[in-house]
Amino acid sequence: MPPDHPPEVSIVVPVYNEEGAAAPLAEEIATAFAGVAHEIVFVDDASRDATRERLKALQTRLPQLRVLQHRSNAGQSRAVRTGVLASRGPIVVTLDGDGQNDPADAPRLAARLGDGPASLALVGGERVKRRDTAAKRWASRTANGIRKRLLKDQANDTGCGLKAFRREAFLRLPYFDHMHRYLPALMIREGYGVAFEPVGHRPRTTGASKYTNLGRLWASLSDLLGVMWLRTRFRDPGGADEL
């Protein structure tokens, strides 16, 4: 897309060692957003396989595809932030890079956000009929239930990588590792509205999960305490008037 015609939507996809999923996912995203001025920003978090080579090979067919590469592995939240900072669209849509989020759902979330009031900053996906192991589903339900009660963030499934949000609102949020799982709570903390839409979920067909249940649980507990602390330290000035 020419630089003098900025996209309406930027689709940001963090990837790490997803050589089997990344390129087909990029093509699915392009098909899903065919009727919308868009760019696709893949952020390779220092993969050790052929992920970036597979993506780079697609750029002749998908000129809207951009590929950014971290010099060292920094995690999913940093990859999302890198993509958002590089994005040129006022609305950003994120998807997980493993192909389990269905790109066909993404335009619906972006449209609901774009048609909503300026105060609505995020529309999150809530996965139905999850295609994960029973242990992973149980761990996710438990963590989501605890988080929702403590943070009152209205979200049943913050682990869903499919989200649409206003770029300007995202850049107002405090950054920390794993923040991508707390975007609804952080948006509400800044005074924005959030909403949710049911989305599909697909089985992983290539690669391997980057998380274990135990590792995710430990990170979630420490992060939850941090977000609770952030909420207690927030002071709302009620807006500002220029004199």
C-alpha positions in Angstrom: 0.0 0.0 0.0 1.5 3.4 -0.9 2.7 5.4 2.1 0.4 8.3 1.2 -2.6 6.0 1.6 -2.4 4.7 5.2 -4.4 1.6 6.0 -7.7 1.6 7.9 -6.7 -1.5 9.8 -3.3 -3.0 10.8 -3.2 -6.7 11.5 -0.4 -7.5 13.9 0.8 -11.1 14.3 3.6 -12.1 16.7 5.3 -15.3 15.7 8.1 -17.5 17.2 9.1 -20.7 15.4 5.9 -21.0 13.4 7.4 -21.9 10.0 4.4 -24.2 9.2 1.7 -21.8 10.2 2.9 -18.3 9.5 2.7 -18.1 5.7 -0.8 -19.8 5.3 -2.1 -17.5 8.1 -0.8 -14.4 6.3 -2.7 -15.5 3.2 -5.9 -16.2 5.2 -5.7 -12.7 6.7 -5.3 -11.1 3.3 -8.4 -13.0 2.1 -10.4 -12.0 5.1 -9.6 -8.3 4.8 -9.7 -8.2 1.0 -12.4 -5.5 1.0 -10.6 -3.2 3.6 -7.6 -1.0 3.2 -5.1 -2.9 5.4 -1.6 -3.9 6.2 -0.4 -7.1 7.7 2.5 -6.8 10.2 4.2 -10.0 11.3 6.7 -9.7 14.1 9.2 -12.5 14.2 10.4 -12.8 17.8 13.9 -14.2 16.9 12.7 -17.5 15.5 15.2 -20.3 15.1 13.5 -21.9 12.1 12.4 -20.7 8.7 9.5 -18.5 9.8 10.8 -15.2 8.5 12.1 -16.7 5.2 8.6 -18.2 4.5 7.0 -14.8 5.2 9.5 -12.9 3.2 8.8 -15.1 0.2 5.2 -14.1 0.3 5.8 -10.4 -0.1 5.8 -10.5 -3.8 2.2 -11.8 -3.8 1.1 -9.8 -0.7 2.6 -6.3 -1.0 0.7 -5.3 2.2 2.7 -7.8 4.2 5.4 -6.4 6.4 7.9 -8.5 8.3 9.7 -7.2 11.4 12.4 -9.2 13.2 13.5 -8.9 16.8 17.2 -9.2 17.2 16.7 -11.4 20.3 13.7 -13.2 21.8 11.6 -10.8 23.9 8.2 -12.6 24.3 4.7 -12.2 22.9 3.8 -8.9 24.6 6.9 -7.2 23.3 6.3 -8.5 19.8 2.7 -7.2 19.9 4.0 -3.8 21.1 6.7 -3.7 18.4 4.0 -4.4 15.8 1.7 -1.7 17.1 4.4 0.9 17.2 5.2 0.1 13.6 1.6 0.0 12.5 0.0 2.9 10.5 -3.7 2.1 10.9 -5.8 3.7 13.6 -7.4 0.2 14.4 -5.1 -2.7 15.2 -6.2 -6.3 15.1 -4.0 -9.0 16.8 -4.0 -12.7 16.1 -1.9 -15.5 17.6 0.7 -16.8 15.1 -0.1 -20.5 15.5 -3.2 -20.4 13.3 -5.7 -21.3 16.0 -7.5 -17.9 15.7 -9.7 -17.9 12.6 -8.9 -14.7 10.5 -12.4 -14.8 9.1 -13.7 -13.5 12.5 -11.3 -10.6 12.6 -13.1 -8.1 10.2 -16.2 -8.5 12.4 -14.3 -7.3 15.5 -12.7 -4.5 13.6 -16.0 -3.3 12.2 -17.7 -3.3 15.6 -14.9 -1.2 17.0 -14.9 1.2 14.1 -18.7 1.6 14.2 -18.7 2.1 18.0 -18.3 5.3 20.0 -14.8 6.8 20.5 -15.0 5.6 24.1 -15.0 2.0 23.0 -11.3 1.1 22.7 -11.3 -2.7 22.5 -13.4 -5.6 21.2 -12.0 -8.9 22.3 -12.7 -12.3 21.0 -14.1 -15.0 23.3 -13.4 -18.5 22.0 -16.2 -21.0 21.7 -15.7 -24.7 21.3 -12.1 -24.5 22.1 -9.9 -27.0 20.4 -7.3 -27.5 23.2 -6.6 -30.3 25.6 -8.9 -30.8 28.6 -6.1 -29.8 30.9 -5.4 -26.6 29.0 -9.1 -25.7 29.0 -9.4 -26.3 32.7 -6.4 -24.2 33.5 -7.7 -21.4 31.3 -11.2 -21.4 32.9 -9.7 -21.4 36.4 -7.3 -18.5 35.6 -10.0 -16.5 33.8 -12.5 -16.9 36.6 -10.0 -15.7 39.3 -8.9 -12.8 37.1 -12.4 -11.7 36.3 -13.5 -11.6 39.9 -10.4 -9.7 41.1 -10.0 -7.2 38.2 -13.7 -6.8 37.2 -12.6 -6.6 33.6 -15.8 -8.1 32.1 -13.7 -10.6 30.2 -14.4 -14.3 30.1 -11.4 -15.2 27.9 -8.4 -12.7 27.9 -6.2 -15.5 26.6 -7.8 -15.2 23.2 -5.2 -13.6 20.9 -7.8 -12.2 18.5 -8.5 -8.6 19.6 -9.3 -5.3 17.9 -8.3 -2.1 19.6 -7.6 1.6 18.9 -3.9 2.1 18.4 -3.9 5.4 20.3 -5.5 3.8 23.3 -3.1 0.9 23.4 -0.1 3.3 23.4 -1.5 5.0 26.5 -1.2 1.7 28.5 1.7 0.8 30.8 3.9 -1.8 29.2 5.1 -5.0 31.0 5.7 -8.5 30.0 2.5 -10.6 29.5 0.4 -7.4 29.3 -1.4 -8.8 26.2 -3.4 -11.0 28.6 -4.7 -8.0 30.6 -5.7 -5.5 27.9 -9.4 -5.3 28.9 -8.4 -4.5 32.5 -5.8 -2.0 31.4 -8.2 -0.3 29.0 -10.9 0.0 31.7 -8.2 1.5 34.0 -7.7 4.3 31.5 -11.4 5.0 31.3 -12.2 3.3 28.0 -15.0 0.9 27.2 -14.5 -2.7 26.2 -16.8 -5.3 24.4 -16.5 -8.9 23.4 -17.6 -11.1 20.5 -17.7 -14.9 20.2 -15.1 -16.2 17.8 -14.1 -19.6 16.5 -11.1 -21.7 17.6 -9.1 -24.1 15.5 -6.8 -27.0 16.5 -3.1 -26.4 16.1 -1.8 -28.3 13.1 1.9 -27.3 13.1 4.5 -26.4 15.6 4.2 -26.6 19.4 2.8 -24.5 22.2 5.3 -22.1 23.7 3.7 -22.3 27.2 3.1 -25.0 29.8 0.1 -25.0 32.2 2.5 -24.6 35.2 4.5 -21.9 33.6 1.4 -20.0 32.5 -0.1 -20.3 36.0 3.0 -18.9 37.7 3.2 -16.0 35.4 -0.5 -15.3 35.7 -0.3 -15.1 39.5 2.5 -12.7 39.6 1.1 -10.6 36.7 -2.3 -10.5 38.4 -0.9 -9.1 41.6 0.9 -6.5 39.5 -2.2 -5.4 37.6 -4.1 -5.2 40.9 -1.4 -2.9 42.2 -1.7 -0.8 39.0 -5.4 -0.4 39.6 -4.9 0.9 43.1 -2.3 3.5 41.9 -4.6 5.0 39.2 -6.0 8.6 39.8 -8.5 9.9 37.4 -8.4 13.7 36.7 -11.8 13.6 35.0 -10.2 15.1 31.8 -8.2 18.2 31.1 -9.2 21.6 29.8 -6.9 23.9 27.8 -7.0 27.5 29.2 
